């Protein structure tokens, strides 16, 4: 099938490359001329394991290409995906749909034969209706159907999530569009992937409800971790014990400094605003948003509680991105941690395997180092903020020798306390007494 993917951000590029790998002919379109030039040159603008190889293979196979001009592409397509950003509006917490609306207006006059317009962006309930209205208003003669097809990609595992998903959710009201979407995802038949065909508004809400629930699990286990510290319990064992219950499951029960990333914060905010306006507020998600915000703000206090007065002291941060295996800095806990430590008078030295270029644009006053051992040089405390694999097996004797004071604050529970303490460190972690 012929597919246009409007937007070459994280979702658009991964989805476009994977659809091309399914055998479809895909053109990824973006107004950013520099980004498209880089993609045509074989340079991938984001870090995602396996993506560079996937893109190169499908470009070489003639199934994937890139363009800055929708007019060259859209009229010949069976499906046009909208995969642009929907950031949080600062004034009210709603999702900013201006980019989605702009794409709808831009592609409307370009539609020729029957075309399925697919909302891949995460959007509030009712957005499909708005997109349909905008296209109809711009081009009353267009033969099209608007479909909701939310993404459920985890950064760092996005290709596997697309090609071996738990499910594919499709919100569709038109029989012809239903068949187009079934054909697009037919390669997943071999893995018996559930294809969940529902109404468009139901599909839109499934995405928000899923992210809201997962965010709630993270906020829940973080609050349980605080309780564990007060009563002398171990949050990892608590999480293991409750995660064995099939009704609960073990995933998203890892205590830490709070969730970040491209989805959970903006989606929970948008969900609470939608629910409030509908007259059905979701108090659990509202509490989740508040709990997570408070947690990220409190993490610097944990450091100062261990080190004492931070004025003039050096703190090493290992990890800056919101999770490992990505260069994504959006709403990462480090964006709260580093400025708070600096405000307390600390000198901050940091290292992240992939996120430092983006971090340098978002942080001031941080000294970026060449590796973990360079980062801990002369530090009074080292804070593990992101659980990159390379931080899981540090030479602790070398770390101790390089530091001014052997103090480790492990906010991801990467190490067993006894393994660190036996090497002479003062060690603190999350929810382990």
C-alpha positions in Angstrom: 0.0 0.0 0.0 1.0 3.6 -0.5 1.5 5.6 2.8 2.4 9.1 3.7 3.7 9.8 7.2 3.4 13.5 8.0 5.9 14.2 10.7 9.3 12.6 11.2 9.6 12.8 15.0 9.9 9.8 17.2 6.5 8.3 16.4 6.5 9.2 12.7 9.9 8.0 11.8 9.7 4.7 13.7 6.1 4.0 12.4 7.1 4.9 8.8 10.2 2.7 8.9 8.3 -0.2 10.4 5.4 0.1 7.9 8.0 0.1 5.1 9.5 -3.0 6.6 6.1 -4.6 6.4 6.4 -4.1 2.6 4.4 -0.9 2.1 5.7 2.1 0.1 6.2 4.9 2.7 7.1 8.5 2.2 7.9 10.4 5.5 7.2 14.1 5.1 8.4 16.9 7.3 8.7 20.7 6.8 12.1 20.7 8.5 14.4 20.8 5.5 17.5 20.1 7.6 15.9 17.0 9.1 14.9 15.7 5.8 18.3 16.4 4.3 19.9 14.5 7.1 17.5 11.5 6.7 18.2 11.4 3.0 21.9 11.4 3.8 21.4 8.4 6.1 21.6 10.3 9.4 19.0 9.5 12.0 18.1 12.6 14.1 17.0 10.6 17.2 18.6 7.7 19.1 16.5 4.5 19.1 18.2 1.1 19.0 18.0 -0.6 15.6 16.3 2.4 13.9 19.3 3.4 11.8 19.7 -0.1 10.3 15.9 -0.4 9.7 15.8 2.9 7.9 18.8 2.2 5.8 17.5 -1.3 4.8 14.2 0.1 3.6 15.6 3.1 1.8 17.9 0.7 0.0 15.0 -1.6 -0.8 13.1 1.3 -2.3 10.2 1.2 0.2 11.1 4.2 2.3 11.8 7.8 1.2 11.6 11.3 2.5 10.2 14.6 1.3 9.4 18.1 2.5 6.5 18.6 0.1 3.1 16.9 0.9 1.8 17.9 -2.5 4.3 15.4 -4.1 3.0 12.5 -2.0 -0.5 12.8 -0.6 -2.6 12.5 -3.7 -1.3 9.1 -4.6 -1.6 7.5 -1.1 -4.1 5.0 0.3 -3.4 6.2 3.8 -2.0 9.5 5.2 -0.8 9.3 8.8 -0.7 12.5 11.0 2.2 12.0 13.4 3.0 15.5 14.6 3.6 16.7 18.1 0.8 17.4 20.6 2.7 19.2 23.4 1.0 20.5 26.5 -0.4 24.0 26.3 1.2 26.0 29.1 -1.8 28.2 29.8 -4.3 25.4 30.6 -2.6 21.9 30.4 -4.6 20.8 27.3 -2.9 19.1 24.4 -1.9 21.7 21.8 -3.5 20.5 18.6 -2.4 23.3 16.3 0.0 21.1 14.4 -2.6 18.4 13.9 -5.1 21.0 12.6 -2.5 22.6 10.3 -1.8 19.2 8.7 -5.5 18.5 8.2 -5.9 21.8 6.4 -2.8 21.3 4.4 -3.6 17.8 3.1 -7.3 18.4 2.5 -6.9 20.0 -1.0 -4.4 17.3 -2.0 -6.7 14.3 -1.5 -7.8 12.6 -4.8 -9.2 9.1 -4.7 -10.5 7.6 -1.4 -7.9 8.2 1.3 -7.8 7.1 4.9 -6.5 9.9 7.1 -5.0 8.3 10.2 -4.4 10.2 13.5 -1.3 8.6 14.9 -0.6 11.5 17.2 -1.9 11.3 20.7 -5.0 13.4 20.8 -7.9 14.1 23.1 -11.3 12.5 22.6 -13.2 14.1 19.7 -10.1 15.2 17.7 -11.0 12.9 14.9 -14.3 14.7 14.5 -12.5 18.0 14.4 -10.0 16.7 11.8 -12.8 15.4 9.7 -14.6 18.7 9.9 -11.5 20.7 8.9 -10.9 18.5 5.9 -14.5 18.7 4.8 -14.5 22.5 5.3 -11.4 22.9 3.2 -12.3 20.4 0.5 -16.0 19.5 0.4 -15.6 17.1 -2.5 -12.9 15.0 -0.8 -13.5 11.2 -0.5 -11.9 10.2 2.7 -12.3 8.8 6.2 -10.6 9.7 9.4 -9.3 6.9 11.6 -7.7 6.9 15.1 -4.7 4.6 15.4 -2.8 5.5 18.6 0.8 4.5 19.2 2.0 2.4 22.1 5.7 2.7 21.6 8.2 2.5 24.4 11.3 4.6 23.7 14.3 2.2 23.6 12.1 -0.7 22.5 10.0 1.0 19.8 10.7 -1.2 16.8 9.9 -4.4 18.7 6.7 -2.7 20.1 5.6 -1.8 16.6 6.3 -5.1 15.0 5.4 -7.4 17.9 2.8 -5.3 19.8 0.4 -6.3 22.6 -2.4 -5.0 20.4 -3.2 -2.6 17.6 -6.1 -0.2 18.4 -8.0 1.2 15.4 -10.9 3.6 15.8 -12.9 3.6 12.6 -16.4 4.4 11.5 -16.1 3.6 7.7 -16.1 0.1 6.2 -13.7 1.0 3.4 -11.3 2.5 6.0 -11.6 -0.6 8.1 -10.4 -2.7 5.2 -7.5 -0.3 4.4 -6.3 -0.5 8.1 -6.6 -4.3 8.1 -4.5 -4.5 5.0 -1.9 -2.2 6.5 -1.5 -4.4 9.6 -2.0 -7.7 7.8 1.7 -8.7 8.4 0.9 -8.9 12.1 -1.5 -11.8 11.4 1.4 -14.2 11.6 1.9 -13.3 15.3 -1.8 -13.4 16.0 -1.7 -9.8 17.2 -5.1 -8.7 18.5 -6.4 -6.0 16.2 -8.9 -4.0 18.3 -11.5 -2.3 16.0 -13.6 0.2 18.0 -15.3 3.5 17.5 -13.0 6.5 16.9 -13.7 8.3 20.2 -13.2 5.0 22.1 -9.8 4.5 20.4 -8.7 8.1 21.4 -9.7 7.4 25.0 -7.9 4.0 25.1 -4.6 5.8 24.5 -5.1 8.3 27.3 -6.5 5.8 29.7 -3.6 3.4 29.1 -1.0 6.0 29.8 -2.9 7.4 32.8 -3.1 3.9 34.3 0.6 3.2 33.8 1.6 6.6 35.2 -0.6 5.8 38.2 1.3 2.5 38.8 4.6 4.4 38.8 3.3 7.0 41.2 1.8 4.3 43.4 5.0 2.3 43.8 6.9 5.5 44.5 4.6 6.3 47.4 4.9 2.7 48.6 8.7 3.2 48.5 8.4 6.1 50.8 6.4 4.0 53.2 8.9 1.2 53.0 11.7 3.6 54.1 9.6 4.6 57.1 8.8 1.1 58.2 11.9 -0.8 57.2 10.5 -2.8 54.3 12.1 -3.4 50.8 10.1 -1.9 47.9 11.7 -4.2 45.4 10.4 -7.2 47.3 7.1 -5.6 47.7 6.9 -4.9 44.0 7.9 -8.5 43.2 5.3 -9.8 45.6 2.4 -7.8 44.2 3.6 -8.1 40.6 3.2 -11.9 40.7 -0.6 -11.3 41.0 -1.7 -11.6 37.4 -4.3 -8.9 38.0 -1.5 -6.4 38.8 1.6 -7.6 36.8 5.3 -6.6 37.4 5.8 -3.9 34.8 5.9 -0.2 35.8 6.4 -1.1 39.5 10.0 0.1 39.7 10.4 2.8 42.3 12.5 5.9 41.2 12.7 9.6 41.0 9.4 10.1 39.1 8.3 9.5 35.5 9.2 11.7 32.6 9.3 11.4 28.8 7.1 12.4 25.9 3.9 10.8 27.0 2.9 10.3 30.6 3.1 13.9 31.8 1.4 15.6 28.9 -1.2 12.8 28.5 -2.2 12.7 32.1 -2.6 16.4 32.1 -4.7 16.3 29.0 -6.8 13.5 30.4 -7.5 15.4 33.6 -8.5 18.5 31.6 -10.8 16.5 29.3 -12.4 14.8 32.2 -13.0 18.0 34.1 -14.6 19.7 31.1 -16.8 16.6 30.5 -18.0 16.9 34.1 -16.4 13.6 35.1 -13.1 14.4 36.9 -10.7 11.6 37.4 -9.4 12.2 40.9 -6.9 9.3 40.8 -5.1 10.7 37.8 -5.2 14.2 39.2 -3.5 12.8 42.3 -1.0 11.0 40.1 0.0 14.2 38.4 0.5 16.0 41.7 2.3 13.0 43.3 4.8 12.8 40.4 5.5 16.5 40.3 6.1 16.5 44.1 8.4 13.5 43.8 10.7 15.0 41.2 10.9 18.2 43.2 11.9 16.3 46.3 14.8 14.3 44.9 17.4 17.1 45.3 16.3 17.2 49.0 17.3 13.5 49.3 20.8 14.4 48.0 21.2 17.3 50.5 19.9 15.1 53.3 22.8 12.7 52.7 25.5 15.2 52.0 24.6 18.0 54.4 25.1 21.6 53.2 25.7 21.4 49.5 27.3 24.8 49.2 30.7 24.3 47.6 30.3 20.6 47.2 30.4 18.6 43.9 27.7 16.2 42.9 28.1 13.8 40.0 24.9 12.9 38.0 25.0 9.6 36.1 22.2 9.7 33.6 20.2 12.6 32.3 17.6 11.2 30.0 14.2 10.1 31.4 15.0 6.4 30.7 17.9 4.4 29.2 18.3 3.6 25.5 17.0 7.0 24.3 18.3 10.6 23.9 14.9 12.0 25.0 15.2 14.6 27.7 11.5 15.6 27.8 10.4 16.1 31.4 13.3 14.0 32.7 13.9 14.1 36.5 17.3 15.5 35.8 15.7 18.8 34.6 14.4 19.2 38.2 17.4 17.7 40.0 20.3 19.7 38.4 18.9 23.2 38.8 17.8 22.5 42.4 21.3 21.2 43.3 22.9 24.2 41.7 20.5 26.6 43.5 21.8 24.9 46.8 25.3 25.9 45.9 26.5 22.6 44.4 28.8 22.1 41.5 27.2 19.5 39.2 29.2 17.2 36.9 27.1 15.0 34.6 27.4 12.2 32.1 24.8 10.5 29.9 25.6 8.1 27.0 23.2 9.7 24.6 21.4 12.7 26.1 24.1 15.3 26.7 23.7 17.3 23.5 20.0 17.8 24.2 20.7 18.4 27.9 23.1 21.1 27.1 20.3 23.0 25.4 18.0 22.6 28.4 20.4 23.1 31.3 22.8 25.8 32.4 25.5 25.6 34.9 26.1 21.8 34.5 29.6 20.5 33.6 29.2 17.7 31.0 31.9 15.0 31.3 33.2 12.4 28.9 32.3 9.3 30.9 31.1 8.0 34.2 34.6 8.0 35.8 35.3 11.5 34.6 31.9 12.6 36.0 32.7 11.2 39.5 36.2 12.8 39.6 36.4 14.8 42.9 32.7 14.4 43.7 31.3 14.5 47.2 28.3 12.4 46.0 27.4 10.4 43.0 23.7 10.1 42.0 22.4 7.4 39.7 19.6 9.1 37.9 19.1 6.9 34.8 19.6 3.1 34.8 21.8 2.8 31.7 23.4 -0.6 31.5 26.9 0.9 31.7 26.1 2.2 35.2 25.1 -1.2 36.5 28.6 -2.6 36.5 30.9 0.3 37.5 34.3 -0.5 39.0 33.2 0.7 42.5 36.8 0.6 43.8 37.8 3.0 41.0 34.8 5.2 41.7 35.7 5.4 45.4 39.3 6.3 44.6 38.2 9.1 42.2 35.7 10.6 44.6 36.4 13.1 47.4 33.9 11.2 49.5 32.4 7.7 48.9 28.7 8.6 48.9 26.3 7.0 46.4 22.7 7.9 46.1 21.1 5.3 43.8 17.7 6.6 42.7 17.1 3.6 40.4 18.1 0.8 42.8 20.7 -0.4 40.4 22.9 -1.9 43.1 22.4 -4.2 46.0 23.2 -2.2 49.1 25.6 -4.8 50.6 27.7 -4.8 47.4 28.3 -1.1 47.6 28.6 -0.7 51.4 31.2 -3.5 51.6 33.5 -1.3 49.4 33.3 1.5 51.9 30.5 3.6 50.4 27.8 5.4 52.3 24.8 4.2 50.2 21.2 5.3 49.9 18.5 4.0 47.5 14.8 4.2 47.0 12.4 2.3 49.4 14.9 -0.1 50.8 15.0 1.1 54.4 
